[in-house]
Amino acid sequence: MASRFWGLGCPKIFHEVATLLSRLHVRNGDRVGAGDPLVSFATSAAESELRQMLVRQGGLKLQGERLQALIEQREPDFGPLAADLPDLADKQRTIYQAQTNSLKSEQAIIDSQIEQRRSELASRQNQVASLRRELAIYQEQVDIREELARKGTVSRTEMLASRSRLAESQSSLRKAIDDVAVAKTAFEESKQRRLELFARTNQEIELEAGTVANELAEVESSLIRLRDRVTRLQVTAPVGGIVQGLAISNINQVVAPGQLITQLVPVQDELIIEAKIKPQDIGHVHVGQSAKVKFTSYDASRFGFLLGEVRQLSASTYLDPENNPYYRAEIRLEKDFLGNDPGRMKILPGMTVTADIRTGEKTILDYLLRPISRGFSSAFRER
């Protein structure tokens, strides 16, 4: 089974975003090591976006510190961000002062009401105590005059007057006791309003802090993407190799998203052939089969071939430039030279080859059972 070789482990290098070429570090045929720069792209737009996102990140951190300081009832500590982003830090300080002043103002009003209610309650309680003493006196007067009335020494009119004063005192005491209950309720309500003020304020602050935390998480996720984008504005070699097929050459040239930049022909000890297998032949090919590999650079009738082994097969098909489908096979070569002299007839990355993959021996009976139309010329030929 013959398959024409299309590349010898040559990674293709693409760029994922639209940008402008700013510098070429290599030319076709240059040898590079892993990590060496190949091309650089304009960084202004990406770096500007990154700077803006960093400012937004700093602003959110300042906002978060302000909110945390309000929750913990302390002064905000903006740390190094105050020097890096002084305007934003000043803005957050201003907001902090406005919020604390507003809270203190509301608290002062409620504290004044609490003190007023406390004073009213104390006054009512003092009034009740006074009325209780007065009532005790009137009760004693009534008891004495009733005793004297029974002896005939006090007139009935005087006795009835004493009873009337006692009844009035009892009524006043009952009213004063009710007033104490009302004053106590008002006092407790004012204290509750103070608690509710802090609870409501903390709830609002914590809600805002949660929103800030979510926004900060989104910004930091975007920063990872932007930093990666800025880093990728200099394309480096993923492996050592030889630059081949450099697709861009002009400074300020527009590079479209997904555009091929170049290919690298790896320089490595183990040479791997990537071969095209026709769909009608793929059923006869499996991992571990041997292959005869012939190189167009060397006359196979004079210099022979190399043995290889199928190491991997693609799970699906690809399309060649003519839109013909094929499967991709990787064939590992047994050595990197033809003949017996390692210094001569070296096998170099990028050479074009033909790989004949052996799919097994066939018996005469196998061939005779095939349809006659296939002909004897092909019936006894190995695939």
FIMARNU-901820 format. One line per field, with one value per residue (C-alpha): residue in three letters; x, y, z. Coordinates in Angstrom, 3 decimals. Layout:
N
marmi: ALA	... $
xx: X	... $
yy: Y	... $
zz: Z	... $
***
This chain:
383
marmi: MET	ALA	SER	ARG	PHE	TRP	GLY	LEU	GLY	CYS	PRO	LYS	ILE	PHE	HIS	GLU	VAL	ALA	THR	LEU	LEU	SER	ARG	LEU	HIS	VAL	ARG	ASN	GLY	ASP	ARG	VAL	GLY	ALA	GLY	ASP	PRO	LEU	VAL	SER	PHE	ALA	THR	SER	ALA	ALA	GLU	SER	GLU	LEU	ARG	GLN	MET	LEU	VAL	ARG	GLN	GLY	GLY	LEU	LYS	LEU	GLN	GLY	GLU	ARG	LEU	GLN	ALA	LEU	ILE	GLU	GLN	ARG	GLU	PRO	ASP	PHE	GLY	PRO	LEU	ALA	ALA	ASP	LEU	PRO	ASP	LEU	ALA	ASP	LYS	GLN	ARG	THR	ILE	TYR	GLN	ALA	GLN	THR	ASN	SER	LEU	LYS	SER	GLU	GLN	ALA	ILE	ILE	ASP	SER	GLN	ILE	GLU	GLN	ARG	ARG	SER	GLU	LEU	ALA	SER	ARG	GLN	ASN	GLN	VAL	ALA	SER	LEU	ARG	ARG	GLU	LEU	ALA	ILE	TYR	GLN	GLU	GLN	VAL	ASP	ILE	ARG	GLU	GLU	LEU	ALA	ARG	LYS	GLY	THR	VAL	SER	ARG	THR	GLU	MET	LEU	ALA	SER	ARG	SER	ARG	LEU	ALA	GLU	SER	GLN	SER	SER	LEU	ARG	LYS	ALA	ILE	ASP	ASP	VAL	ALA	VAL	ALA	LYS	THR	ALA	PHE	GLU	GLU	SER	LYS	GLN	ARG	ARG	LEU	GLU	LEU	PHE	ALA	ARG	THR	ASN	GLN	GLU	ILE	GLU	LEU	GLU	ALA	GLY	THR	VAL	ALA	ASN	GLU	LEU	ALA	GLU	VAL	GLU	SER	SER	LEU	ILE	ARG	LEU	ARG	ASP	ARG	VAL	THR	ARG	LEU	GLN	VAL	THR	ALA	PRO	VAL	GLY	GLY	ILE	VAL	GLN	GLY	LEU	ALA	ILE	SER	ASN	ILE	ASN	GLN	VAL	VAL	ALA	PRO	GLY	GLN	LEU	ILE	THR	GLN	LEU	VAL	PRO	VAL	GLN	ASP	GLU	LEU	ILE	ILE	GLU	ALA	LYS	ILE	LYS	PRO	GLN	ASP	ILE	GLY	HIS	VAL	HIS	VAL	GLY	GLN	SER	ALA	LYS	VAL	LYS	PHE	THR	SER	TYR	ASP	ALA	SER	ARG	PHE	GLY	PHE	LEU	LEU	GLY	GLU	VAL	ARG	GLN	LEU	SER	ALA	SER	THR	TYR	LEU	ASP	PRO	GLU	ASN	ASN	PRO	TYR	TYR	ARG	ALA	GLU	ILE	ARG	LEU	GLU	LYS	ASP	PHE	LEU	GLY	ASN	ASP	PRO	GLY	ARG	MET	LYS	ILE	LEU	PRO	GLY	MET	THR	VAL	THR	ALA	ASP	ILE	ARG	THR	GLY	GLU	LYS	THR	ILE	LEU	ASP	TYR	LEU	LEU	ARG	PRO	ILE	SER	ARG	GLY	PHE	SER	SER	ALA	PHE	ARG	GLU	ARG $
xx: 0.000	1.700	1.147	2.837	4.595	3.441	5.576	8.133	6.912	6.663	4.568	2.581	2.515	-0.602	-1.630	-5.076	-5.926	-5.798	-2.775	0.106	3.554	6.185	9.351	10.716	13.347	14.054	14.181	13.504	16.263	17.287	17.839	16.190	16.020	12.915	11.694	13.576	11.524	10.204	8.045	6.721	3.407	2.201	1.441	-0.183	-3.846	-3.408	-1.229	-3.654	-6.524	-4.396	-3.562	-7.228	-8.157	-5.412	-6.783	-10.260	-8.859	-7.156	-10.328	-12.347	-9.746	-9.874	-13.660	-13.540	-11.156	-13.443	-16.429	-14.493	-13.353	-16.978	-18.017	-15.166	-15.652	-12.045	-10.108	-9.443	-5.883	-5.319	-1.649	0.483	-2.636	-2.911	0.399	-0.328	-3.846	-3.962	-7.050	-9.089	-7.845	-8.867	-12.283	-12.794	-11.652	-14.198	-16.958	-15.845	-16.001	-19.409	-20.776	-19.345	-20.581	-24.050	-24.075	-22.863	-25.535	-28.325	-26.846	-26.707	-30.387	-31.388	-29.113	-30.779	-34.182	-33.003	-31.793	-35.068	-37.081	-34.827	-35.467	-39.221	-39.240	-37.293	-39.679	-42.713	-41.135	-40.405	-43.985	-45.257	-43.019	-44.293	-47.915	-47.361	-46.104	-49.012	-51.453	-50.063	-50.632	-54.214	-54.901	-53.649	-55.830	-58.908	-58.211	-57.810	-60.950	-63.065	-62.021	-62.790	-66.095	-67.130	-66.364	-68.332	-65.423	-65.184	-68.049	-69.208	-68.348	-64.688	-64.568	-66.060	-63.562	-60.682	-62.086	-62.420	-58.768	-57.755	-59.744	-58.212	-54.723	-55.434	-56.630	-53.541	-51.303	-53.007	-52.580	-48.941	-48.291	-49.818	-47.642	-44.551	-45.474	-45.875	-42.578	-40.796	-42.127	-40.972	-37.549	-37.179	-38.343	-35.707	-33.008	-34.312	-34.128	-30.442	-29.840	-31.813	-29.743	-26.508	-28.065	-29.469	-26.214	-24.138	-26.520	-26.216	-22.427	-22.139	-24.396	-22.187	-19.073	-20.452	-21.075	-17.534	-16.087	-17.945	-16.783	-13.223	-13.307	-14.463	-11.747	-9.022	-10.227	-10.018	-6.524	-5.334	-6.601	-5.124	-1.730	-1.664	-2.602	0.189	2.649	1.619	2.367	5.853	5.656	8.377	9.484	7.714	10.602	14.042	14.155	14.571	12.254	10.372	7.518	7.545	4.182	4.655	7.463	6.412	6.545	3.050	1.520	-1.956	-2.105	-5.595	-6.904	-5.801	-3.347	-0.385	2.854	5.459	6.383	9.255	11.079	12.194	15.753	15.430	16.923	13.729	12.363	8.621	6.908	3.381	1.840	-1.463	-3.586	-6.466	-9.848	-10.259	-6.960	-7.327	-9.087	-5.920	-3.624	-3.085	-0.562	2.525	2.671	6.021	6.652	9.270	10.178	11.789	13.209	12.915	16.252	17.991	17.583	15.876	17.226	20.772	20.514	17.548	15.014	14.547	12.239	9.663	6.756	3.248	3.029	-0.269	-3.361	-5.788	-9.345	-10.903	-10.076	-8.408	-8.605	-5.629	-5.424	-7.477	-10.162	-9.335	-9.912	-7.138	-6.177	-2.977	-0.449	2.745	5.616	8.750	11.999	14.527	17.472	18.278	20.568	20.631	23.300	25.938	27.738	25.949	27.836	26.489	23.016	21.487	17.712	16.773	13.473	11.352	12.332	9.562	9.086	6.884	5.861	4.784	2.921	2.773	-0.727	0.098	0.872	-1.886	-2.272	-3.044	-6.505	-7.176	-6.471	-8.505	-11.544	-11.492	-13.682	-12.267	-12.598	-9.666	-7.328	-4.340	-2.011	-3.153	-4.229	-0.705	0.540	1.088	-0.821 $
yy: 0.000	3.199	6.528	9.753	11.483	15.045	16.082	14.714	15.820	19.467	21.491	24.319	27.581	29.767	33.015	33.126	36.860	39.609	41.882	43.592	42.156	44.303	42.226	39.106	37.283	34.489	33.677	30.501	27.992	29.420	26.876	27.711	26.184	25.540	28.862	31.054	34.018	33.661	36.760	39.635	41.421	44.911	45.074	48.498	47.425	44.320	46.076	49.015	46.634	44.854	48.154	49.143	45.784	46.117	49.542	48.057	45.244	47.790	49.855	46.811	45.871	49.407	49.250	45.869	47.182	50.175	47.886	45.522	48.472	49.588	46.092	45.860	49.508	50.532	52.815	51.356	50.252	50.509	49.491	49.795	50.407	53.881	54.796	52.959	54.372	57.569	59.043	55.880	55.530	59.134	58.483	55.445	57.427	60.136	57.548	55.933	59.263	60.070	56.668	56.807	60.394	59.425	56.431	58.519	61.146	58.567	56.933	60.289	60.953	57.528	57.838	61.170	59.530	56.681	59.129	61.046	57.839	56.764	60.085	59.828	56.287	57.312	60.233	57.951	55.436	58.193	59.378	55.868	55.633	59.019	58.042	54.776	56.729	59.179	56.293	54.695	57.941	58.304	54.677	55.229	58.380	56.467	53.651	56.094	58.130	55.044	53.966	57.437	57.508	54.326	56.071	59.129	61.556	62.220	63.293	61.234	64.096	64.032	60.279	60.425	63.151	60.886	58.017	60.296	61.385	57.703	56.790	59.678	58.578	54.991	56.221	58.399	55.440	53.179	55.844	56.381	52.621	52.587	55.558	53.642	50.732	53.112	54.856	51.526	50.342	53.577	53.180	49.575	50.564	53.294	50.801	48.353	51.067	51.487	47.755	47.762	50.692	48.708	45.491	47.232	49.080	45.895	44.013	46.690	46.735	42.942	42.832	45.398	43.492	40.304	42.104	43.514	40.055	38.584	41.390	40.978	37.258	38.024	40.666	38.324	35.662	38.228	39.210	35.637	35.732	39.179	38.330	35.204	37.290	39.805	36.978	35.359	38.570	37.124	33.716	31.317	27.963	25.064	22.752	23.104	22.883	24.591	27.417	26.461	28.095	31.458	32.898	36.543	38.896	42.574	44.758	46.084	43.290	42.387	38.861	37.374	35.183	31.584	32.518	30.193	31.888	29.270	25.624	24.154	21.075	19.481	18.292	15.219	11.782	9.892	10.619	10.267	10.103	11.463	9.605	9.861	6.682	6.447	5.754	2.537	1.255	2.214	-1.039	-2.957	-0.828	-1.135	-0.052	-2.242	-3.066	-2.739	-0.378	0.094	3.757	5.061	8.573	10.611	12.240	8.866	6.358	3.381	0.991	1.944	2.852	0.782	1.711	1.980	-0.094	1.587	0.723	2.197	3.873	5.775	6.174	9.089	8.407	10.492	11.783	15.002	16.826	17.580	20.803	19.093	18.189	14.498	12.706	10.750	9.223	10.253	7.613	8.064	5.756	5.563	4.941	2.421	4.786	8.173	7.164	4.854	2.225	1.273	4.601	6.881	9.847	9.445	9.644	11.190	11.312	14.939	16.349	17.624	14.985	13.531	9.773	6.901	4.373	0.841	-0.668	-4.482	-5.652	-9.394	-12.358	-13.725	-17.378	-18.610	-19.715	-16.217	-14.720	-17.273	-16.589	-12.900	-11.669	-12.616	-9.011	-8.014	-9.899	-12.067	-9.115	-7.723	-10.923	-12.054	-8.636	-7.823	-4.909 $
zz: 0.000	-1.152	0.587	-0.351	2.523	3.267	6.219	8.621	12.052	10.936	13.402	11.842	13.778	13.666	15.325	16.904	16.867	14.261	14.645	12.823	12.231	13.953	13.671	11.968	13.990	11.467	7.781	5.866	6.490	9.875	12.599	15.928	19.367	21.448	22.881	20.383	19.059	15.521	14.973	17.079	16.650	17.505	21.207	21.594	21.459	23.602	26.157	26.318	27.025	29.626	31.356	31.424	32.916	35.547	36.517	36.819	38.961	41.226	41.484	42.519	45.135	46.554	46.619	48.347	51.028	51.658	52.142	54.406	56.515	56.897	57.983	60.516	61.623	60.969	58.668	55.186	54.417	50.664	50.879	47.710	45.607	47.133	45.489	42.233	41.809	43.919	42.240	42.708	46.289	47.060	45.555	47.777	50.835	49.995	49.654	52.912	54.764	53.283	54.300	57.812	58.296	57.101	59.422	62.358	61.643	61.609	64.681	66.494	65.754	67.016	70.078	70.879	70.608	72.827	75.468	75.287	75.666	78.541	80.301	79.744	81.103	84.192	84.762	84.501	86.835	89.385	89.085	89.813	92.863	94.106	93.556	95.398	98.420	98.146	97.860	100.988	102.907	101.650	102.489	106.036	106.381	105.255	107.702	110.605	109.794	109.368	112.865	114.240	112.379	114.114	117.444	116.333	116.524	112.749	110.587	107.673	105.319	106.317	105.916	102.404	101.431	102.488	100.448	97.399	97.621	97.926	94.794	92.840	93.918	92.850	89.444	89.017	89.896	87.347	84.663	85.631	85.437	81.932	80.992	82.178	79.896	76.940	77.716	78.080	74.697	73.055	74.683	73.438	69.950	69.732	70.749	68.126	65.462	66.316	65.854	62.613	61.332	61.717	60.403	57.319	56.695	57.017	54.740	52.060	52.402	52.261	49.203	47.476	48.589	47.026	43.740	43.830	44.525	41.535	39.257	40.524	39.733	36.179	35.759	37.001	34.577	31.770	32.932	32.483	28.903	28.216	29.705	27.575	24.549	25.216	25.798	22.523	20.662	20.434	18.782	19.886	18.528	20.302	19.368	17.914	14.143	10.794	9.693	6.542	4.621	6.417	5.346	6.396	5.492	5.577	8.671	9.587	7.525	8.793	10.195	10.180	13.026	12.497	9.742	9.224	10.308	9.457	9.761	11.728	10.531	13.812	14.237	16.418	16.959	16.139	12.661	12.223	8.839	8.569	5.638	3.780	3.625	1.150	2.785	0.751	2.156	5.815	6.708	5.855	7.997	11.738	14.341	14.444	10.739	8.998	6.096	3.396	3.130	-0.075	-0.409	-3.600	-2.779	-3.163	-6.001	-4.367	-7.023	-5.995	-2.319	-1.186	1.463	5.209	7.345	9.512	11.783	11.893	15.274	15.111	12.891	12.877	14.024	11.232	7.769	6.635	3.295	1.072	-1.019	-3.751	-1.168	-1.382	1.929	3.598	6.922	8.639	9.712	11.704	10.739	12.878	10.986	12.263	11.620	10.092	7.192	4.179	3.737	6.265	6.732	9.265	7.863	4.316	2.831	5.958	6.235	6.834	8.069	5.209	2.643	0.483	0.698	-0.412	2.249	1.263	4.209	4.330	5.168	5.380	3.119	0.839	-0.249	-3.784	-2.619	-1.263	-4.665	-6.624	-4.468	-5.418	-8.314	-11.728	-12.893	-10.709	-13.064	-12.432	-12.916	-9.595	-7.891	-7.027	-5.999	-2.343	-1.048 $
***
